[in-house]
Amino acid sequence: MLGLQPRNYDRYRRDKKFMTEKSSKIYNTVRPFIYGCITGVVCGAVLSLFLTCAKVTTSFAFGMYSSADTPLTVVCIIMLALLCCLLTAVIQTLNPPCRGSGIPLAEGYARGMLRVKWLSTAAAMIAGSLLAFVSGMPVGSEGPSVCIGGLIGDGIGKGVGRKKNNTELRRYLITGGASAGFAVAFNAPLTGVTFALEETHRRFSPGILLAAFSTIVPAILTSQLIFWALGHNEYLYGIGIRSGAAALSYLSQSDYGSVADFFTACGIAAVCGVIIALLAIAFNTCVFALGKLFGKIKSSVLRLMPVFVLSVVCGLCIGTTVGSGEVTLEHSSVNTALWLLFVLLALRFILTVCAGGSGMTGGLFLPMLAIGGIAGTIITKLCIMCGMNDAYAPNTIMLCIAAFFAASVRAPITAIALALELTASFSNLLPVTIAVAIATAISGILRSAPLYERLMENLQREQHVTASVGTVTLCGAVSACSTVCGKRIRDILWPYNSLVTVLMRGNTEIIPDGETILLEGDILTVRAENTEPDRFTEDMREYIDIPIQTEINKATKNRDRT
């Protein structure tokens, strides 16, 4: 019996190792879903309260400007705007990442391009956004919602992952939180999923899809429950806090009465795609140009002051021009005088461009939709003058909104999904698709940089302007407990700007591609350029075993601000 003990003991060790590795693989597969659900519940609770505060402050701003009928009231509004400007400047000075709409920061954060302190940045984003809303600045709450959701996901990832193999999980939770923020802001879960795939990472991955779904579903359920509870208050219900509420609900779509009407709508959609694409390209160009101009101003107060002054002047002259533009679009009907529509379009265009260029804390998403909607109202009014049935006016306006977003951001699938969910109708699907396809094609042909991609690159340059960057080459083994074991290379969220160049499997050297599945014992050579060597090396330790060989290009360089 004693002679058999070593053999049985070895078998016990092998079985125990096998069960440990199997449990680790199951855990690595299930934990993104579990933590995604936790992230969704927290995001739904926090964002529903944030959106409620945004509605209340925006309602206060409209009431303030509508009651500006005495010199004393005007002076009080000006003083409040100056105070909000000073406080916003202080917040942006203490926490520079909170500048801008929030979506570029969330995208760069999810891709591993940017690094911020999640709690302080989330608090600064909330405070800066509410200051902008209470003074009637031309920004929305959807961009900050996306950013806050992503930051919450990172915070939960850091809280539950004080161990190895956590970098990829955190990025999945950031992605899920950001997509949940988008879904909660518009009550559009499907658009939140497409946003995660097409805009946040710009690629399809089962892991990204799982992260988005596992976070969005509980986030929507939690937020709708809170909105339902808050909606019992008469005031909150009156400003739109209720279960099932969606933005742009007044653009209800009409079914086409005949084949001739349907084909006419398709022709109008093609024309709208061309016109709206040119407008979106002009919008992007102006935002980038003003961003460079305002970037030369070192003082945050001086950089933000023109936007506050211009917004207050426009709000005192035309009260509906304040805020994100949703009210402006709602009051811009085909019965409005054509010259007034052009004035509203020009004002919204200028205000939104200045807000985006100056780095005002607040979203550009809904203001962009307002610009596209007002432009669509003008086109619709001209089409009605030429004989189009005015019952199809909301259809034309909606396809212009989707086309503007697609041309500016270059996310056509998200634009189509957004048009469907905001209107809860498939009757206008083909015209919207035609307008979006043409607008996206023209934007690509004219080489207009996607808005959020360009803004994200600007944030990256600002963050790395003093950081030493270089080229790093790492070589390490894949273990059975590693999160990358058993996955395709293309489905792994590798550290930013890295590439698997060589794969050794036994004595065989494999040139890897996206479809290559990593197995236990594979020796990987990973190369990264224009990255911070120390951080990249530390991140890669969570993907592969302790590197066997590390080569760091000591000739680092400082990236100049451009």
C-alpha positions as CSV (number, residue, x, y, z in Angstrom):
1,M,0.0,0.0,0.0
2,L,2.8,2.3,0.8
3,G,4.3,1.7,-2.6
4,L,1.1,3.0,-4.3
5,Q,0.9,6.2,-2.2
6,P,3.3,8.3,-4.4
7,R,1.4,7.3,-7.6
8,N,-2.0,8.1,-6.0
9,Y,-0.6,11.4,-4.6
10,D,0.6,12.4,-8.1
11,R,-2.8,11.6,-9.6
12,Y,-4.4,13.7,-6.8
13,R,-2.2,16.6,-7.6
14,R,-2.9,16.3,-11.4
15,D,-6.7,16.1,-10.7
16,K,-6.5,19.1,-8.3
17,K,-4.5,21.1,-10.9
18,F,-7.0,20.2,-13.6
19,M,-10.0,21.2,-11.4
20,T,-8.3,24.5,-10.4
21,E,-7.6,25.4,-14.0
22,K,-11.2,24.4,-15.1
23,S,-12.6,26.5,-12.2
24,S,-10.4,29.4,-13.2
25,K,-11.5,29.2,-16.8
26,I,-15.2,29.1,-15.8
27,Y,-14.6,32.0,-13.4
28,N,-12.9,34.1,-16.1
29,T,-15.8,33.5,-18.4
30,V,-18.6,34.2,-15.9
31,R,-17.1,37.1,-14.0
32,P,-17.6,39.8,-16.7
33,F,-21.3,38.9,-16.7
34,I,-21.6,39.0,-12.9
35,Y,-19.7,42.3,-12.5
36,G,-21.4,43.7,-15.5
37,C,-24.8,43.2,-13.9
38,I,-23.5,44.9,-10.7
39,T,-22.2,47.8,-12.8
40,G,-25.5,48.1,-14.5
41,V,-27.5,48.4,-11.3
42,V,-25.1,51.0,-9.9
43,C,-25.0,52.9,-13.2
44,G,-28.8,52.8,-13.5
45,A,-29.2,54.3,-10.0
46,V,-26.6,57.0,-10.3
47,L,-27.4,58.1,-13.8
48,S,-31.2,58.2,-13.2
49,L,-30.6,60.6,-10.3
50,F,-28.1,62.6,-12.4
51,L,-30.5,62.9,-15.3
52,T,-33.3,64.0,-12.9
53,C,-31.0,66.7,-11.6
54,A,-30.2,67.7,-15.1
55,K,-33.9,68.0,-16.0
56,V,-34.6,70.1,-12.9
57,T,-31.7,72.5,-13.5
58,T,-32.5,72.8,-17.2
59,S,-36.2,73.6,-16.3
60,F,-34.9,76.2,-13.9
61,A,-32.8,77.8,-16.7
62,F,-35.8,78.0,-19.0
63,G,-37.9,79.5,-16.3
64,M,-35.2,82.0,-15.5
65,Y,-34.8,83.2,-19.1
66,S,-38.5,83.3,-19.7
67,S,-39.0,85.6,-16.7
68,A,-36.2,88.0,-17.7
69,D,-38.6,91.0,-18.1
70,T,-36.9,93.5,-15.8
71,P,-33.4,94.9,-15.6
72,L,-32.9,93.4,-12.1
73,T,-33.7,89.9,-13.4
74,V,-31.3,90.4,-16.3
75,V,-28.5,91.4,-14.0
76,C,-29.2,88.4,-11.7
77,I,-29.0,86.1,-14.8
78,I,-25.7,87.6,-15.9
79,M,-24.2,87.3,-12.4
80,L,-25.4,83.7,-12.1
81,A,-23.8,82.9,-15.5
82,L,-20.5,84.5,-14.4
83,L,-20.5,82.6,-11.1
84,C,-21.1,79.3,-13.0
85,C,-18.3,80.2,-15.4
86,L,-15.9,80.8,-12.6
87,L,-16.8,77.6,-10.7
88,T,-16.6,75.6,-14.0
89,A,-13.2,77.0,-14.6
90,V,-12.0,76.0,-11.1
91,I,-13.3,72.5,-11.6
92,Q,-11.6,72.1,-15.0
93,T,-8.4,73.5,-13.6
94,L,-8.4,71.0,-10.7
95,N,-9.5,68.1,-13.0
96,P,-8.6,68.7,-16.7
97,P,-10.1,65.4,-18.0
98,C,-13.6,66.6,-17.2
99,R,-13.4,69.1,-20.1
100,G,-15.5,68.4,-23.2
101,S,-18.5,66.2,-23.9
102,G,-17.4,63.1,-22.0
103,I,-17.9,60.6,-24.8
104,P,-14.3,61.0,-26.2
105,L,-12.9,60.5,-22.6
106,A,-15.1,57.3,-22.1
107,E,-14.0,55.9,-25.5
108,G,-10.3,56.5,-24.8
109,Y,-10.6,55.1,-21.3
110,A,-12.3,51.9,-22.6
111,R,-9.6,51.4,-25.2
112,G,-6.8,51.9,-22.7
113,M,-5.6,55.1,-24.4
114,L,-6.4,57.4,-21.4
115,R,-5.9,57.1,-17.7
116,V,-7.8,59.1,-15.1
117,K,-8.9,59.0,-11.5
118,W,-12.4,57.6,-11.8
119,L,-14.0,59.1,-8.6
120,S,-12.7,62.6,-8.8
121,T,-13.3,62.8,-12.6
122,A,-16.9,61.5,-12.2
123,A,-17.6,64.1,-9.4
124,A,-16.1,66.9,-11.6
125,M,-18.1,65.8,-14.6
126,I,-21.3,65.8,-12.6
127,A,-20.6,69.2,-11.0
128,G,-19.4,70.9,-14.2
129,S,-22.4,69.6,-16.2
130,L,-25.0,70.8,-13.6
131,L,-23.3,74.2,-13.6
132,A,-23.7,74.4,-17.3
133,F,-27.3,73.3,-17.2
134,V,-28.4,75.7,-14.5
135,S,-27.0,78.6,-16.6
136,G,-28.5,77.4,-19.8
137,M,-25.4,76.5,-21.7
138,P,-25.8,74.7,-25.1
139,V,-24.8,71.3,-23.9
140,G,-26.6,68.1,-23.0
141,S,-26.6,65.4,-20.4
142,E,-26.1,62.3,-22.6
143,G,-22.3,62.8,-23.0
144,P,-21.6,63.1,-19.3
145,S,-23.9,60.1,-18.7
146,V,-21.7,58.0,-21.0
147,C,-18.6,59.2,-19.2
148,I,-20.0,58.8,-15.7
149,G,-21.1,55.2,-16.6
150,G,-17.7,54.3,-17.9
151,L,-16.0,55.8,-14.8
152,I,-18.4,53.8,-12.5
153,G,-17.5,50.6,-14.4
154,D,-13.8,51.3,-13.8
155,G,-14.4,52.0,-10.1
156,I,-16.2,48.7,-9.7
157,G,-13.4,46.9,-11.6
158,K,-10.8,48.4,-9.3
159,G,-12.8,47.5,-6.2
160,V,-13.4,43.9,-7.0
161,G,-10.1,43.2,-8.8
162,R,-7.2,43.8,-6.4
163,K,-5.6,40.7,-7.9
164,K,-4.1,39.5,-11.1
165,N,-5.9,39.5,-14.5
166,N,-8.0,42.6,-13.9
167,T,-7.0,45.0,-16.6
168,E,-9.2,43.4,-19.3
169,L,-12.1,43.0,-16.9
170,R,-11.9,46.7,-16.0
171,R,-12.0,47.7,-19.7
172,Y,-15.0,45.5,-20.3
173,L,-16.8,47.1,-17.3
174,I,-15.8,50.6,-18.6
175,T,-17.3,49.7,-22.0
176,G,-20.5,48.3,-20.4
177,G,-20.9,51.3,-18.1
178,A,-20.4,53.7,-21.0
179,S,-23.0,51.9,-23.2
180,A,-25.3,51.8,-20.2
181,G,-25.0,55.5,-19.8
182,F,-26.0,56.0,-23.4
183,A,-28.9,53.6,-23.1
184,V,-30.2,55.2,-19.9
185,A,-29.9,58.7,-21.3
186,F,-32.1,57.9,-24.3
187,N,-34.0,54.9,-23.0
188,A,-32.5,53.1,-26.0
189,P,-30.9,49.7,-25.1
190,L,-30.3,48.5,-28.6
191,T,-28.5,51.7,-29.5
192,G,-26.4,51.4,-26.4
193,V,-25.2,48.0,-27.6
194,T,-24.4,49.3,-31.2
195,F,-22.7,52.3,-29.6
196,A,-20.3,50.0,-27.7
197,L,-19.5,47.9,-30.8
198,E,-19.4,50.6,-33.5
199,E,-18.3,53.7,-31.7
200,T,-16.5,52.8,-28.4
201,H,-14.2,50.1,-29.8
202,R,-15.1,50.2,-33.6
203,R,-15.0,46.4,-33.8
204,F,-17.2,43.4,-33.1
205,S,-16.2,41.1,-30.2
206,P,-18.3,38.6,-28.2
207,G,-16.7,39.9,-25.0
208,I,-17.8,43.5,-25.9
209,L,-21.3,42.3,-26.8
210,L,-21.6,40.4,-23.5
211,A,-20.3,43.4,-21.5
212,A,-22.8,45.7,-23.1
213,F,-25.8,43.5,-22.7
214,S,-25.0,42.4,-19.1
215,T,-24.7,46.1,-18.1
216,I,-27.4,47.7,-20.2
217,V,-30.3,45.4,-19.2
218,P,-30.0,45.9,-15.4
219,A,-29.2,49.6,-15.9
220,I,-32.4,50.2,-17.9
221,L,-34.5,48.2,-15.4
222,T,-33.0,50.1,-12.4
223,S,-33.4,53.6,-14.0
224,Q,-36.9,52.9,-15.2
225,L,-37.9,51.8,-11.6
226,I,-36.4,55.0,-10.2
227,F,-38.0,57.2,-12.9
228,W,-41.4,55.5,-12.1
229,A,-40.9,56.3,-8.4
230,L,-39.9,59.9,-9.0
231,G,-42.6,60.4,-11.6
232,H,-45.3,60.4,-8.9
233,N,-44.2,63.9,-8.1
234,E,-46.3,66.3,-10.2
235,Y,-43.4,68.7,-10.9
236,L,-41.0,65.9,-11.9
237,Y,-43.6,64.3,-14.1
238,G,-44.2,67.6,-15.8
239,I,-40.6,68.0,-16.8
240,G,-40.4,64.5,-18.3
241,I,-39.3,62.3,-15.4
242,R,-41.4,59.2,-15.9
243,S,-41.0,55.5,-16.7
244,G,-40.6,54.8,-20.4
245,A,-40.0,58.4,-21.4
246,A,-37.7,58.9,-24.4
247,A,-36.1,61.9,-26.1
248,L,-37.7,63.3,-29.3
249,S,-41.0,61.5,-28.5
250,Y,-42.8,64.3,-30.4
251,L,-41.4,63.0,-33.7
252,S,-43.9,60.2,-34.1
253,Q,-43.5,58.6,-37.6
254,S,-46.3,58.2,-40.1
255,D,-46.9,55.2,-42.3
256,Y,-46.6,56.0,-46.0
257,G,-50.0,55.9,-47.7
258,S,-48.9,54.8,-51.1
259,V,-46.0,53.4,-53.1
260,A,-45.6,56.8,-54.7
261,D,-45.2,58.5,-51.3
262,F,-42.7,55.9,-50.2
263,F,-40.5,56.3,-53.3
264,T,-40.8,60.1,-53.0
265,A,-39.6,59.8,-49.4
266,C,-36.6,57.7,-50.6
267,G,-35.7,60.4,-53.1
268,I,-36.0,63.1,-50.5
269,A,-33.8,61.0,-48.2
270,A,-31.0,60.9,-50.8
271,V,-31.1,64.7,-51.2
272,C,-31.2,65.2,-47.5
273,G,-28.2,62.9,-47.1
274,V,-26.1,65.1,-49.3
275,I,-27.1,68.4,-47.7
276,I,-26.9,67.2,-44.2
277,A,-23.5,65.6,-44.8
278,L,-22.1,69.0,-45.9
279,L,-23.5,70.6,-42.9
280,A,-22.0,68.0,-40.6
281,I,-18.6,68.3,-42.2
282,A,-18.8,72.1,-41.7
283,F,-19.7,71.5,-38.0
284,N,-16.8,69.2,-37.4
285,T,-14.4,71.5,-39.2
286,C,-15.5,74.5,-37.0
287,V,-15.3,72.5,-33.8
288,F,-11.7,71.4,-34.6
289,A,-10.7,74.9,-35.7
290,L,-12.1,76.5,-32.6
291,G,-10.6,73.8,-30.4
292,K,-7.1,74.8,-31.7
293,L,-7.9,78.5,-31.2
294,F,-9.3,78.1,-27.7
295,G,-6.4,75.6,-26.8
296,K,-4.0,78.5,-27.0
297,I,-5.7,80.2,-24.1
298,K,-4.2,79.0,-20.9
299,S,-6.7,80.5,-18.5
300,S,-9.9,78.4,-18.1
301,V,-11.9,81.4,-17.3
302,L,-11.0,83.3,-20.4
303,R,-11.5,80.2,-22.5
304,L,-15.1,79.6,-21.2
305,M,-16.2,83.2,-20.9
306,P,-17.1,83.8,-24.6
307,V,-19.4,80.7,-24.5
308,F,-21.2,81.9,-21.4
309,V,-21.6,85.5,-22.7
310,L,-22.9,84.3,-26.1
311,S,-25.3,81.8,-24.5
312,V,-26.7,84.4,-22.1
313,V,-27.2,87.0,-24.9
314,C,-29.0,84.4,-27.1
315,G,-31.1,83.2,-24.1
316,L,-32.2,86.7,-23.3
317,C,-33.1,87.4,-26.9
318,I,-34.7,84.0,-27.8
319,G,-35.4,81.9,-24.7
320,T,-35.9,78.7,-26.6
321,T,-32.2,78.7,-27.7
322,V,-30.8,77.8,-24.3
323,G,-30.1,74.3,-23.2
324,S,-29.2,71.2,-25.2
325,G,-31.5,72.2,-28.1
326,E,-34.3,69.7,-27.5
327,V,-36.8,72.4,-26.7
328,T,-35.5,74.5,-29.7
329,L,-36.2,71.5,-32.0
330,E,-39.6,70.8,-30.4
331,H,-40.7,74.4,-31.0
332,S,-39.4,74.5,-34.6
333,S,-42.3,73.2,-36.6
334,V,-43.0,73.5,-40.3
335,N,-45.4,76.3,-39.4
336,T,-42.6,78.5,-38.2
337,A,-41.4,81.2,-40.5
338,L,-38.6,80.1,-42.8
339,W,-36.4,83.1,-41.9
340,L,-36.8,82.3,-38.2
341,L,-35.8,78.6,-38.8
342,F,-32.6,79.8,-40.5
343,V,-31.9,82.1,-37.5
344,L,-32.4,79.3,-35.0
345,L,-30.2,77.0,-37.1
346,A,-27.4,79.6,-37.2
347,L,-27.7,80.3,-33.5
348,R,-27.7,76.6,-32.5
349,F,-24.8,75.9,-34.9
350,I,-22.7,78.8,-33.4
351,L,-23.5,78.0,-29.8
352,T,-22.7,74.3,-30.2
353,V,-19.5,74.9,-32.1
354,C,-18.3,77.3,-29.5
355,A,-19.2,74.9,-26.6
356,G,-17.4,72.0,-28.3
357,G,-14.3,74.1,-29.2
358,S,-14.0,75.7,-25.8
359,G,-14.1,72.4,-23.9
360,M,-17.3,73.2,-22.0
361,T,-18.3,70.4,-19.6
362,G,-21.4,68.8,-21.2
363,G,-22.5,66.7,-24.0
364,L,-22.6,67.5,-27.7
365,F,-24.7,64.6,-28.7
366,L,-28.2,66.1,-28.3
367,P,-27.1,69.5,-29.5
368,M,-25.9,67.8,-32.7
369,L,-29.3,66.1,-33.1
370,A,-30.9,69.5,-32.6
371,I,-28.9,71.0,-35.4
372,G,-29.7,68.1,-37.7
373,G,-33.4,68.4,-36.7
374,I,-33.7,72.1,-37.4
375,A,-31.9,71.7,-40.7
376,G,-34.4,68.9,-41.5
377,T,-37.3,71.2,-40.5
378,I,-36.1,73.7,-43.1
379,I,-35.8,71.0,-45.8
380,T,-39.2,69.6,-44.8
381,K,-40.8,73.1,-45.1
382,L,-39.4,73.5,-48.6
383,C,-40.6,70.0,-49.6
384,I,-44.1,70.8,-48.3
385,M,-44.0,74.0,-50.5
386,C,-43.2,71.8,-53.4
387,G,-46.2,69.4,-52.7
388,M,-45.1,66.9,-50.1
389,N,-47.8,65.7,-47.7
390,D,-47.2,67.5,-44.3
391,A,-48.1,64.3,-42.5
392,Y,-44.6,63.0,-43.4
393,A,-42.8,66.0,-41.8
394,P,-41.6,64.1,-38.7
395,N,-40.2,61.3,-41.0
396,T,-38.1,63.7,-43.0
397,I,-36.9,65.5,-39.8
398,M,-35.9,62.2,-38.2
399,L,-33.9,61.0,-41.2
400,C,-32.0,64.3,-41.2
401,I,-31.2,63.9,-37.5
402,A,-29.8,60.4,-38.2
403,A,-27.9,61.6,-41.2
404,F,-26.2,64.4,-39.3
405,F,-25.1,62.1,-36.5
406,A,-23.8,59.5,-39.0
407,A,-21.8,62.0,-41.0
408,S,-20.3,63.8,-38.0
409,V,-19.5,60.7,-35.9
410,R,-19.2,58.1,-38.7
411,A,-21.3,55.5,-36.9
412,P,-24.1,54.6,-39.4
413,I,-25.5,51.6,-37.6
414,T,-25.8,53.4,-34.3
415,A,-27.5,56.3,-36.2
416,I,-30.1,53.9,-37.7
417,A,-30.7,52.1,-34.4
418,L,-31.2,55.5,-32.7
419,A,-33.7,56.6,-35.3
420,L,-35.7,53.4,-34.8
421,E,-35.7,53.5,-31.0
422,L,-36.4,57.2,-30.6
423,T,-39.5,56.9,-32.8
424,A,-40.5,53.3,-32.0
425,S,-41.4,52.8,-35.7
426,F,-40.0,50.9,-38.7
427,S,-42.1,52.7,-41.3
428,N,-39.2,55.1,-42.1
429,L,-36.4,52.5,-42.0
430,L,-35.4,52.5,-45.7
431,P,-35.4,56.3,-46.1
432,V,-33.3,56.6,-42.9
433,T,-30.9,54.0,-44.2
434,I,-30.6,55.8,-47.5
435,A,-29.9,59.2,-45.9
436,V,-27.4,57.7,-43.4
437,A,-25.5,55.7,-46.1
438,I,-25.2,58.7,-48.4
439,A,-24.2,61.1,-45.6
440,T,-21.6,58.6,-44.3
441,A,-20.2,58.0,-47.8
442,I,-19.8,61.7,-48.5
443,S,-18.1,62.3,-45.1
444,G,-15.7,59.5,-45.9
445,I,-15.0,60.7,-49.4
446,L,-14.3,64.3,-48.2
447,R,-12.1,62.8,-45.5
448,S,-13.8,64.5,-42.6
449,A,-12.4,63.2,-39.3
450,P,-15.0,61.6,-37.0
451,L,-15.8,64.0,-34.3
452,Y,-15.3,61.9,-31.2
453,E,-12.2,60.2,-32.6
454,R,-10.5,63.5,-33.2
455,L,-11.5,64.9,-29.8
456,M,-10.2,61.7,-28.2
457,E,-6.9,62.0,-29.9
458,N,-6.6,65.6,-28.6
459,L,-7.2,64.4,-25.1
460,Q,-4.5,61.7,-25.5
461,R,-2.0,64.3,-26.7
462,E,-2.8,66.6,-23.8
463,Q,-2.4,63.7,-21.3
464,H,0.9,62.5,-22.8
465,V,2.4,65.8,-23.6
466,T,5.0,65.4,-20.8
467,A,5.0,61.6,-20.5
468,S,8.0,59.7,-21.9
469,V,7.0,57.3,-24.6
470,G,8.9,54.6,-26.4
471,T,8.9,51.2,-28.0
472,V,8.5,48.1,-25.8
473,T,8.9,44.4,-26.7
474,L,7.8,41.7,-24.3
475,C,8.0,37.9,-24.4
476,G,6.1,35.7,-22.1
477,A,4.0,32.5,-21.8
478,V,0.3,31.9,-21.7
479,S,-0.8,30.0,-18.7
480,A,-3.9,27.9,-18.2
481,C,-5.3,30.4,-15.8
482,S,-4.7,33.4,-18.0
483,T,-7.7,35.3,-19.3
484,V,-6.3,35.1,-22.9
485,C,-6.1,31.3,-22.9
486,G,-8.6,29.8,-25.3
487,K,-9.5,33.2,-26.9
488,R,-8.9,34.5,-30.4
489,I,-6.4,37.3,-30.6
490,R,-9.0,39.7,-32.1
491,D,-11.4,39.1,-29.2
492,I,-8.8,40.2,-26.6
493,L,-8.7,43.8,-25.3
494,W,-4.9,44.1,-25.5
495,P,-3.2,47.1,-24.0
496,Y,-3.3,50.2,-26.2
497,N,-1.2,50.3,-29.4
498,S,0.2,46.7,-28.9
499,L,0.6,43.9,-31.5
500,V,1.3,40.2,-31.1
501,T,4.2,39.8,-33.6
502,V,5.4,36.2,-33.0
503,L,3.8,33.1,-31.5
504,M,5.9,30.1,-30.5
505,R,3.9,26.9,-30.0
506,G,6.3,24.2,-29.0
507,N,9.1,24.3,-31.6
508,T,6.9,25.8,-34.2
509,E,6.8,29.6,-35.0
510,I,3.4,30.9,-36.0
511,I,2.7,34.2,-37.6
512,P,-0.5,35.2,-35.7
513,D,-3.5,36.9,-37.1
514,G,-6.9,37.8,-35.6
515,E,-8.3,34.3,-35.8
516,T,-5.4,32.6,-34.0
517,I,-6.6,30.9,-30.8
518,L,-4.1,31.2,-27.9
519,L,-3.4,27.9,-26.0
520,E,-1.7,27.1,-22.8
521,G,2.1,27.1,-23.2
522,D,2.2,29.5,-26.2
523,I,5.1,31.9,-26.0
524,L,4.0,35.4,-27.2
525,T,6.1,38.3,-28.4
526,V,4.2,41.5,-28.0
527,R,5.4,44.8,-29.3
528,A,4.0,48.3,-28.5
529,E,5.0,51.6,-29.9
530,N,4.4,55.2,-28.7
531,T,3.4,54.0,-25.2
532,E,4.7,54.4,-21.7
533,P,7.1,51.5,-21.1
534,D,6.6,51.0,-17.4
535,R,2.8,51.1,-17.6
536,F,2.7,48.8,-20.6
537,T,5.0,46.2,-18.9
538,E,2.8,46.2,-15.8
539,D,-0.4,45.8,-17.8
540,M,1.0,42.9,-19.8
541,R,1.9,41.0,-16.7
542,E,-1.9,40.5,-16.3
543,Y,-2.2,38.9,-19.8
544,I,0.9,36.6,-19.8
545,D,3.3,35.1,-17.2
546,I,6.2,37.2,-15.9
547,P,8.0,38.2,-19.0
548,I,10.9,36.0,-19.9
549,Q,12.5,38.8,-21.8
550,T,11.9,42.5,-21.8
551,E,13.3,45.1,-24.3
552,I,12.6,48.7,-23.7
553,N,13.7,51.3,-26.1
554,K,15.4,53.8,-23.8
555,A,15.3,56.5,-26.4
556,T,12.1,58.0,-25.2
557,K,10.6,61.1,-26.6
558,N,8.1,63.8,-25.5
559,R,5.1,64.1,-27.7
560,D,4.4,67.6,-28.7
561,R,1.0,69.2,-28.5
562,T,-0.4,69.6,-32.0
